[in-house]
Amino acid sequence: MAKKPTDTPPGKASRTTRTRQRAHEEATARAKERFLAELERMANVSAAARKAKVPRSTAYDWYAADEEFAAAWDQAVEVAVDSLEQEAWRRARDGTLKPVFQRGEKVGQVREYSDQLMVTLLKAHKPEKYRERVSNELTGPGGAPLAAGLVQIYLPGNGRDDVEVEEAVEVQPS
């Protein structure tokens, strides 16, 4: 029987399979590195997946299947968020320079600070002192305590009760 040109010698197929598998693993490792670098830069999974040239779902599959990758992912997001926080601090504390124009020409600049960022950072770092304080207290009419086991609803007057109705219509249940 004549040998076909597509037949491979014994042992050759397994070597080719191992080479392909190794190449695939190396390509996956490079894609993971690109993904993590972009995730660290901007904490955006879609952008990181585009940079790594993989679907978002693949990145989430890696996260679910690989504990080491998941830990690196979480660390990359922390680094990105830390850089955002650093920029927020800078804008709140040092401000940003905004150009001032007059008659279409730049005549100077003014430094603007972000009060909103400052308040947000204070709430984040000292919540016991700067958090919103809300207190809810339920009482009956006139401040009386609610009766146990009884639901009481008190609606303050809205002025509609003072309007007289000229005609009252009674509706009988059918």
Secondary structure, DSSP 4 states (H G I P E B T S, - for coil): -PPPTT---TTHHHHHHHHHHHHHHHHHHHHHHHHHHHHHHH--HHHHHHHHTS-HHHHHHHHHH-HHHHHHHHHHHHHHHHHHHHHHHHHHHT-EEEEEEETTEEEEEEEE--HHHHHHHHHHH-HHHHS---------GGGPPPPTT---------SGGGSPPS--------
